[in-house]
Amino acid sequence: MRAAFFFGRICLRHGAQSTRFFLPRNQHHFSLTARHYVFRGFFRRPPIAGTVLLGALSPAAFVKLSEEDNGDGKTGEEHMLEASRAEIEKSLPDNIHGLRRAWRGLVLFIDGYIYEPIATGFRFLHLFLIFMPVIVTVPVIWIGRRRKDRDNERSGTLWWYGFLVHSMERAGPSFIKLGQWAASRTDIFPTEMCTIMSALHSNAPAHSLKDTKRTIVKAFDGRPFETIFKEFQEEPLGVGAIAQVYKAKLKSDLAVPGDPDLAEPTRRQRVKKNVNKLVKSTPSRVPSSYVAIKVLHPKVERMVRRDLRIMGFFASVLNAIPTIEWLSLPDEVEQFGEMMRLQLDLRIESANLTIFRKRFKDRTTAWFPYPYIDYTTREVLVEEFAQGIPLAAFLEDGGGVFQQEIADEGLDAFLRMLLIDNFVHADLHPGNIMVRFYKPEQLDLAFGRRKQSTNPEHSHDVTEEVLQKLRPHRHKPKEWVTVLDQIDKEGYRPQLIFIDTGLVTQLNDTNRTNFLDLFKAIAEFDGYRAGHLMVERCRQPDAVIDQEIFALKMQHLVLGVKSRTFALGNIKIGDVLNEVLSMVRTHHVRMEGDFVNVVISILLLEGIGRSLDPDLDLFKSALPILRELGAQGGGTSLLRDLRKGETSILKVWVGLEARKFLQASIDSVERCVKYDLLSPNI
């Protein structure tokens, strides 16, 4: 007991030091900001059970925080996280005095200096029992034959990786998320280890329906549970490491009567939409009458906080070992902790949905569910139910006649997030991408304003009809593809819906400058300079092994791509990026997490795209995006970059336009020769 208490105190002290980065430096300044938002209606009404200080920030306030530019170089996500952490920071409010203040101070003292150290100590003992066998069996990694088909790893090493993953599943939500995060860091960990960890899934038990009802009632300001829903499916749709999701239908007085983004358009907007419909099929957006409700597991925030303290303590201890100092483990734990904290406040996910919907409002490539911000709190997220088929079903059974269209739509949406918005969905695996079907909108020839119903109760979503046709043929590829052909003949088109937007990637000012400099070097095919830039601007330049050799390897890689300029469609960008990550790991070049997230997203999207369409050309897909980027603001942004000497985007754009023109010319000549059109027989 004494040992557990002592260790808990050490972890608590270390955790307090390591979390300072996430808290605002000036608490009084944040209070002023809070008052500013309360007068603008950005604070939620305090729940019936009572609340501390002014009340909880609403998702609308988080959206405003994300879009504000304070000139501090931080991203909107960092601003939202700071506000979220400051809101739950335990401190004595200035508006209580006397015995009440003394009692509150005593409670905080007992919680912070007695209860938390003891609880953290017992949590450490629990983790010790789970991971001690993993530590004891480390020598197994040197046993067994090397497997050439498994990155030349020994069979003992592969067994140990599997044993580690099994232990992480038993350790709880923090370590499940840690494994899933580690699976994306192929710049640090061996490829096979990342592959095995990518299969890590949550075995967390579902919390009770009683806990769910209590949390939802609190989110709806104490309204009785029976008066909130018309329907509520008590069996969760899914149980994750941090939360679980239910499907329900709200009562009529709570449901949004229609999608606000489907408001009656003006005459000018109607003409623009008609032009878009002539150029490309446009989805008919029908709001769903059902909602998805995500509810955090009870006390998950406290457990994650304790786990992060324990991880931070051991990361500092391990960082003292010279051979692994280059990994900068304390920084990695801090970055992982930031990722976890973002997912522990569901208002941030709601704000991200709002921002994505705003940016994709006039695009046809993808869509995002509507968030009910009035009912969303830190522990509950209410959003439109995404009616569709998981993309994983198309990867397993085939996309049939739709496979190229689905691949192009997904890649186009991602490139717009990356190149235009600088706001990228950071968890784009097939389970988070749904495919819905629609019939294209018809031309609106009404000259006057015509009111159209967008009420979910009166709208008809054809996706359910398509689902009923496809469900019986799941895991039967031939029948599945046959039904898809029939759906295509009936005039249905696919559209992607992205869900689970709790994590996004934004490059701050420094990282964006580094990204543009690196992009410029690669656009000029100067791989040697690109290699030196990666070394100079990594986290620990002094820890890099053989800097000159790394730069020469980058030059060799870039020149290999340059030599195949007109066969770029045959180059797998995933293979190139995997080689870069392998070089980064070998030479101990510690890249920023945002860079790695972007690279991993490209790897994942290209892998998904080529599974559907083997002839996918990433460069060809990027060309329309570069045209739009150049045309933004009437071309003023491009001219501004040219005045600054930034010609990298222009060079890539011109190069791809020339490549497309020459390829079209070559194809035309080949067609003329094939069909004897140059000198036809008379």
ChimeraX attribute file (.defattr): number of C-alpha atoms within 10 A of each C-alpha:
attribute: neighborCount
match mode: 1-to-1
recipient: residues
	/A:1	8
	/A:2	9
	/A:3	12
	/A:4	17
	/A:5	20
	/A:6	15
	/A:7	20
	/A:8	27
	/A:9	21
	/A:10	16
	/A:11	26
	/A:12	25
	/A:13	15
	/A:14	16
	/A:15	20
	/A:16	10
	/A:17	12
	/A:18	19
	/A:19	16
	/A:20	10
	/A:21	11
	/A:22	19
	/A:23	16
	/A:24	15
	/A:25	11
	/A:26	8
	/A:27	11
	/A:28	10
	/A:29	11
	/A:30	16
	/A:31	15
	/A:32	11
	/A:33	12
	/A:34	20
	/A:35	14
	/A:36	12
	/A:37	17
	/A:38	18
	/A:39	9
	/A:40	9
	/A:41	13
	/A:42	19
	/A:43	19
	/A:44	21
	/A:45	15
	/A:46	15
	/A:47	16
	/A:48	12
	/A:49	8
	/A:50	9
	/A:51	11
	/A:52	11
	/A:53	13
	/A:54	15
	/A:55	16
	/A:56	22
	/A:57	22
	/A:58	25
	/A:59	29
	/A:60	21
	/A:61	24
	/A:62	25
	/A:63	21
	/A:64	17
	/A:65	20
	/A:66	21
	/A:67	15
	/A:68	12
	/A:69	13
	/A:70	11
	/A:71	7
	/A:72	9
	/A:73	13
	/A:74	16
	/A:75	20
	/A:76	23
	/A:77	23
	/A:78	18
	/A:79	21
	/A:80	23
	/A:81	23
	/A:82	18
	/A:83	20
	/A:84	23
	/A:85	17
	/A:86	16
	/A:87	19
	/A:88	10
	/A:89	9
	/A:90	11
	/A:91	10
	/A:92	15
	/A:93	11
	/A:94	8
	/A:95	7
	/A:96	11
	/A:97	12
	/A:98	7
	/A:99	9
	/A:100	10
	/A:101	15
	/A:102	13
	/A:103	12
	/A:104	15
	/A:105	14
	/A:106	12
	/A:107	11
	/A:108	16
	/A:109	12
	/A:110	12
	/A:111	14
	/A:112	14
	/A:113	15
	/A:114	14
	/A:115	15
	/A:116	19
	/A:117	24
	/A:118	22
	/A:119	18
	/A:120	27
	/A:121	26
	/A:122	18
	/A:123	18
	/A:124	21
	/A:125	14
	/A:126	12
	/A:127	18
	/A:128	14
	/A:129	11
	/A:130	17
	/A:131	16
	/A:132	11
	/A:133	13
	/A:134	17
	/A:135	12
	/A:136	9
	/A:137	13
	/A:138	13
	/A:139	11
	/A:140	15
	/A:141	16
	/A:142	13
	/A:143	11
	/A:144	14
	/A:145	12
	/A:146	16
	/A:147	12
	/A:148	9
	/A:149	7
	/A:150	13
	/A:151	11
	/A:152	11
	/A:153	20
	/A:154	19
	/A:155	18
	/A:156	19
	/A:157	21
	/A:158	20
	/A:159	13
	/A:160	20
	/A:161	21
	/A:162	17
	/A:163	15
	/A:164	21
	/A:165	23
	/A:166	17
	/A:167	19
	/A:168	24
	/A:169	20
	/A:170	16
	/A:171	20
	/A:172	20
	/A:173	24
	/A:174	25
	/A:175	21
	/A:176	26
	/A:177	22
	/A:178	18
	/A:179	23
	/A:180	20
	/A:181	15
	/A:182	20
	/A:183	22
	/A:184	21
	/A:185	18
	/A:186	20
	/A:187	23
	/A:188	21
	/A:189	15
	/A:190	16
	/A:191	20
	/A:192	18
	/A:193	21
	/A:194	21
	/A:195	16
	/A:196	17
	/A:197	24
	/A:198	16
	/A:199	13
	/A:200	20
	/A:201	17
	/A:202	19
	/A:203	14
	/A:204	19
	/A:205	11
	/A:206	17
	/A:207	16
	/A:208	11
	/A:209	12
	/A:210	8
	/A:211	13
	/A:212	21
	/A:213	15
	/A:214	13
	/A:215	19
	/A:216	25
	/A:217	18
	/A:218	19
	/A:219	22
	/A:220	19
	/A:221	16
	/A:222	14
	/A:223	14
	/A:224	14
	/A:225	13
	/A:226	12
	/A:227	12
	/A:228	20
	/A:229	15
	/A:230	12
	/A:231	13
	/A:232	17
	/A:233	10
	/A:234	12
	/A:235	11
	/A:236	16
	/A:237	13
	/A:238	12
	/A:239	19
	/A:240	18
	/A:241	21
	/A:242	24
	/A:243	23
	/A:244	20
	/A:245	20
	/A:246	20
	/A:247	20
	/A:248	21
	/A:249	21
	/A:250	17
	/A:251	14
	/A:252	13
	/A:253	9
	/A:254	15
	/A:255	18
	/A:256	18
	/A:257	16
	/A:258	19
	/A:259	17
	/A:260	11
	/A:261	15
	/A:262	15
	/A:263	12
	/A:264	15
	/A:265	14
	/A:266	12
	/A:267	13
	/A:268	9
	/A:269	11
	/A:270	18
	/A:271	16
	/A:272	11
	/A:273	18
	/A:274	18
	/A:275	12
	/A:276	16
	/A:277	17
	/A:278	11
	/A:279	9
	/A:280	11
	/A:281	15
	/A:282	21
	/A:283	23
	/A:284	16
	/A:285	18
	/A:286	20
	/A:287	27
	/A:288	22
	/A:289	22
	/A:290	21
	/A:291	24
	/A:292	19
	/A:293	24
	/A:294	26
	/A:295	25
	/A:296	25
	/A:297	24
	/A:298	16
	/A:299	9
	/A:300	16
	/A:301	19
	/A:302	13
	/A:303	16
	/A:304	20
	/A:305	18
	/A:306	23
	/A:307	24
	/A:308	24
	/A:309	26
	/A:310	23
	/A:311	22
	/A:312	25
	/A:313	21
	/A:314	15
	/A:315	19
	/A:316	17
	/A:317	12
	/A:318	17
	/A:319	16
	/A:320	12
	/A:321	10
	/A:322	8
	/A:323	9
	/A:324	13
	/A:325	16
	/A:326	19
	/A:327	21
	/A:328	17
	/A:329	20
	/A:330	20
	/A:331	15
	/A:332	16
	/A:333	21
	/A:334	19
	/A:335	13
	/A:336	18
	/A:337	23
	/A:338	17
	/A:339	18
	/A:340	22
	/A:341	17
	/A:342	22
	/A:343	21
	/A:344	22
	/A:345	23
	/A:346	25
	/A:347	31
	/A:348	30
	/A:349	25
	/A:350	31
	/A:351	27
	/A:352	27
	/A:353	23
	/A:354	20
	/A:355	18
	/A:356	22
	/A:357	19
	/A:358	12
	/A:359	15
	/A:360	17
	/A:361	14
	/A:362	11
	/A:363	14
	/A:364	17
	/A:365	22
	/A:366	23
	/A:367	24
	/A:368	23
	/A:369	24
	/A:370	22
	/A:371	24
	/A:372	18
	/A:373	18
	/A:374	16
	/A:375	20
	/A:376	27
	/A:377	25
	/A:378	21
	/A:379	20
	/A:380	25
	/A:381	27
	/A:382	27
	/A:383	23
	/A:384	22
	/A:385	21
	/A:386	22
	/A:387	21
	/A:388	19
	/A:389	22
	/A:390	17
	/A:391	22
	/A:392	17
	/A:393	18
	/A:394	23
	/A:395	15
	/A:396	14
	/A:397	17
	/A:398	21
	/A:399	23
	/A:400	18
	/A:401	15
	/A:402	19
	/A:403	19
	/A:404	18
	/A:405	17
	/A:406	24
	/A:407	22
	/A:408	19
	/A:409	18
	/A:410	21
	/A:411	22
	/A:412	20
	/A:413	20
	/A:414	23
	/A:415	21
	/A:416	23
	/A:417	19
	/A:418	20
	/A:419	15
	/A:420	16
	/A:421	15
	/A:422	16
	/A:423	22
	/A:424	25
	/A:425	23
	/A:426	18
	/A:427	21
	/A:428	22
	/A:429	14
	/A:430	17
	/A:431	15
	/A:432	15
	/A:433	22
	/A:434	22
	/A:435	22
	/A:436	25
	/A:437	25
	/A:438	20
	/A:439	18
	/A:440	17
	/A:441	14
	/A:442	13
	/A:443	14
	/A:444	12
	/A:445	9
	/A:446	9
	/A:447	9
	/A:448	8
	/A:449	11
	/A:450	11
	/A:451	9
	/A:452	9
	/A:453	15
	/A:454	21
	/A:455	17
	/A:456	18
	/A:457	15
	/A:458	13
	/A:459	15
	/A:460	15
	/A:461	20
	/A:462	16
	/A:463	19
	/A:464	15
	/A:465	10
	/A:466	19
	/A:467	15
	/A:468	10
	/A:469	14
	/A:470	18
	/A:471	11
	/A:472	11
	/A:473	16
	/A:474	14
	/A:475	14
	/A:476	12
	/A:477	17
	/A:478	13
	/A:479	15
	/A:480	22
	/A:481	20
	/A:482	15
	/A:483	17
	/A:484	20
	/A:485	15
	/A:486	13
	/A:487	18
	/A:488	16
	/A:489	10
	/A:490	10
	/A:491	11
	/A:492	19
	/A:493	20
	/A:494	23
	/A:495	21
	/A:496	24
	/A:497	22
	/A:498	24
	/A:499	21
	/A:500	20
	/A:501	22
	/A:502	22
	/A:503	19
	/A:504	19
	/A:505	21
	/A:506	25
	/A:507	22
	/A:508	18
	/A:509	14
	/A:510	10
	/A:511	16
	/A:512	15
	/A:513	12
	/A:514	18
	/A:515	16
	/A:516	14
	/A:517	18
	/A:518	20
	/A:519	16
	/A:520	20
	/A:521	18
	/A:522	22
	/A:523	21
	/A:524	16
	/A:525	18
	/A:526	17
	/A:527	22
	/A:528	22
	/A:529	20
	/A:530	24
	/A:531	24
	/A:532	18
	/A:533	17
	/A:534	23
	/A:535	26
	/A:536	15
	/A:537	15
	/A:538	18
	/A:539	18
	/A:540	17
	/A:541	16
	/A:542	13
	/A:543	18
	/A:544	21
	/A:545	15
	/A:546	11
	/A:547	20
	/A:548	14
	/A:549	13
	/A:550	24
	/A:551	20
	/A:552	17
	/A:553	17
	/A:554	24
	/A:555	19
	/A:556	15
	/A:557	17
	/A:558	20
	/A:559	17
	/A:560	13
	/A:561	16
	/A:562	16
	/A:563	10
	/A:564	12
	/A:565	14
	/A:566	15
	/A:567	13
	/A:568	18
	/A:569	16
	/A:570	13
	/A:571	16
	/A:572	16
	/A:573	19
	/A:574	17
	/A:575	12
	/A:576	16
	/A:577	15
	/A:578	17
	/A:579	14
	/A:580	19
	/A:581	22
	/A:582	18
	/A:583	16
	/A:584	22
	/A:585	20
	/A:586	16
	/A:587	17
	/A:588	26
	/A:589	28
	/A:590	23
	/A:591	19
	/A:592	14
	/A:593	16
	/A:594	17
	/A:595	17
	/A:596	17
	/A:597	20
	/A:598	18
	/A:599	18
	/A:600	23
	/A:601	22
	/A:602	21
	/A:603	19
	/A:604	17
	/A:605	22
	/A:606	23
	/A:607	18
	/A:608	22
	/A:609	25
	/A:610	17
	/A:611	19
	/A:612	23
	/A:613	19
	/A:614	16
	/A:615	12
	/A:616	22
	/A:617	21
	/A:618	23
	/A:619	17
	/A:620	15
	/A:621	15
	/A:622	19
	/A:623	19
	/A:624	16
	/A:625	19
	/A:626	21
	/A:627	15
	/A:628	15
	/A:629	20
	/A:630	18
	/A:631	13
	/A:632	13
	/A:633	10
	/A:634	11
	/A:635	13
	/A:636	12
	/A:637	13
	/A:638	19
	/A:639	14
	/A:640	11
	/A:641	14
	/A:642	14
	/A:643	9
	/A:644	9
	/A:645	9
	/A:646	16
	/A:647	17
	/A:648	19
	/A:649	19
	/A:650	17
	/A:651	14
	/A:652	20
	/A:653	22
	/A:654	14
	/A:655	15
	/A:656	20
	/A:657	16
	/A:658	13
	/A:659	18
	/A:660	16
	/A:661	12
	/A:662	13
	/A:663	14
	/A:664	12
	/A:665	12
	/A:666	12
	/A:667	12
	/A:668	12
	/A:669	13
	/A:670	13
	/A:671	13
	/A:672	14
	/A:673	13
	/A:674	10
	/A:675	10
	/A:676	11
	/A:677	12
	/A:678	11
	/A:679	9
	/A:680	9
	/A:681	6
	/A:682	3
